[in-house]
Amino acid sequence: NKSRLKNYIISALESFKISPKLIGFDYLIEAIWRYFNYKGTHKSLSADIYPDIAKLFDTTPDNVEKSIRLAIKKANDSHPELFDIDVFKNCKVTSRTFVAYLSDDVVTNINLGLKNRLF
């Protein structure tokens, strides 16, 4: 069920203290959802996913990228302890690493049997 999966993504974003008041929050939901669905097809955030989100929200891919980047940066600056996990150690938390991490998290949780909770 798409809405339950999106609710899981929303919970994951909230766990990183990304504010739902930011437009980047909505863009992140879509980016993670699309990245999750494109797994294995080598889709690019900037070339494939951001343009799709821009069409959906009637904006530009640049605005999508900037809003996502700022939402992640605000959360990381305010709550660096939440981003202190192995995947982000010794590197800048980029939109790509963040979206890929949360997409992989969705896959992992589905594979660990939380599928019943999500669907």
Secondary structure as GFF3:
##gff-version 3
##sequence-region A 1 119
A	DSSP	alpha_helix	2	15	.	.	.	ID=ss1
A	DSSP	alpha_helix	23	37	.	.	.	ID=ss2
A	DSSP	pi_helix	45	49	.	.	.	ID=ss3
A	DSSP	alpha_helix	50	57	.	.	.	ID=ss4
A	DSSP	alpha_helix	61	78	.	.	.	ID=ss5
A	DSSP	three_ten_helix	80	83	.	.	.	ID=ss6
A	DSSP	three_ten_helix	86	88	.	.	.	ID=ss7
A	DSSP	alpha_helix	95	109	.	.	.	ID=ss8
A	DSSP	pi_helix	110	114	.	.	.	ID=ss9
A	DSSP	alpha_helix	115	118	.	.	.	ID=ss10
###
